Amino acid sequence: MRTLLTILVLLNITVTWDLDKTGITKGYRVYYTQGGRQYVGTTATNRFTIEDTISGRSYKVYVTATNRWGESGKSRIITAVNP
Protein backbone atom coordinates (compact mmCIF):
# COMPACT_ATOMS: atom_id res chain seq x y z
CA MET A 1 0.00 0.00 0.00
CA ARG A 2 1.35 3.47 -0.96
CA THR A 3 0.84 6.39 1.33
CA LEU A 4 0.95 9.90 -0.09
CA LEU A 5 1.97 12.55 2.38
CA THR A 6 1.44 16.21 1.50
CA ILE A 7 2.82 18.88 3.77
CA LEU A 8 1.58 22.44 3.35
CA VAL A 9 3.68 25.13 4.96
CA LEU A 10 1.43 28.06 5.85
CA LEU A 11 3.19 31.41 6.03
CA ASN A 12 2.24 35.07 6.24
CA ILE A 13 2.99 37.88 3.78
CA THR A 14 3.12 41.41 5.23
CA VAL A 15 2.70 44.34 2.87
CA THR A 16 3.65 47.89 3.88
CA TRP A 17 3.46 51.24 2.06
CA ASP A 18 4.02 54.95 2.65
CA LEU A 19 1.30 56.70 4.62
CA ASP A 20 -0.69 59.47 2.99
CA LYS A 21 0.57 62.77 4.33
CA THR A 22 -2.47 64.87 3.34
CA GLY A 23 -4.52 63.67 6.28
CA ILE A 24 -7.65 62.95 4.22
CA THR A 25 -7.16 59.18 3.94
CA LYS A 26 -9.45 57.26 6.29
CA GLY A 27 -8.25 53.75 5.47
CA TYR A 28 -6.81 51.38 2.92
CA ARG A 29 -8.06 48.39 0.98
CA VAL A 30 -5.62 45.64 0.13
CA TYR A 31 -6.55 43.51 -2.88
CA TYR A 32 -4.77 40.23 -3.43
CA THR A 33 -5.20 37.28 -5.75
CA GLN A 34 -4.07 33.72 -5.55
CA GLY A 35 -5.06 30.92 -7.84
CA GLY A 36 -7.49 33.12 -9.79
CA ARG A 37 -9.48 34.20 -6.72
CA GLN A 38 -9.50 37.80 -5.50
CA TYR A 39 -9.66 38.78 -1.84
CA VAL A 40 -10.00 42.19 -0.17
CA GLY A 41 -8.78 43.24 3.26
CA THR A 42 -9.02 46.59 5.02
CA THR A 43 -6.77 48.45 7.42
CA ALA A 44 -6.44 51.93 8.92
CA THR A 45 -2.63 51.67 9.00
CA ASN A 46 0.05 51.28 6.35
CA ARG A 47 0.51 47.57 7.07
CA PHE A 48 -1.51 44.49 6.16
CA THR A 49 -0.75 40.81 6.71
CA ILE A 50 -2.09 38.13 4.40
CA GLU A 51 -2.29 35.11 6.66
CA ASP A 52 -1.92 31.39 5.99
CA THR A 53 -0.42 31.72 2.52
CA ILE A 54 1.00 28.56 1.00
CA SER A 55 4.73 28.09 0.47
CA GLY A 56 5.75 28.32 -3.20
CA ARG A 57 2.59 30.08 -4.35
CA SER A 58 2.55 33.61 -5.74
CA TYR A 59 0.18 36.37 -4.68
CA LYS A 60 -0.52 39.55 -6.66
CA VAL A 61 -1.18 42.51 -4.35
CA TYR A 62 -2.22 46.15 -4.73
CA VAL A 63 -3.51 48.84 -2.37
CA THR A 64 -6.06 51.65 -2.63
CA ALA A 65 -6.74 54.50 -0.22
CA THR A 66 -10.24 55.44 0.92
CA ASN A 67 -11.69 58.71 2.20
CA ARG A 68 -15.13 60.31 2.46
CA TRP A 69 -15.23 60.83 -1.33
CA GLY A 70 -14.51 57.23 -2.26
CA GLU A 71 -11.60 55.05 -3.28
CA SER A 72 -8.35 56.02 -5.01
CA GLY A 73 -6.83 54.38 -8.03
CA LYS A 74 -4.81 51.27 -7.39
CA SER A 75 -1.14 51.20 -6.51
CA ARG A 76 1.47 49.40 -8.53
CA ILE A 77 0.75 45.65 -8.54
CA ILE A 78 3.41 43.60 -6.82
CA THR A 79 3.91 39.85 -6.81
CA ALA A 80 4.85 38.23 -3.53
CA VAL A 81 6.05 34.62 -3.40
CA ASN A 82 6.58 32.65 -0.25
CA PRO A 83 9.79 30.59 -0.34
Buried (B, 14 or more C-beta within 10 A) or exposed (E): EEEEEEEEEEBEBEBEBEEBEEEEBEEBBBBBBBEEEEEEBEBEEBEBEBEEBEEEEEBEBBBBBBBEEEEBEEBEEEEBEBE
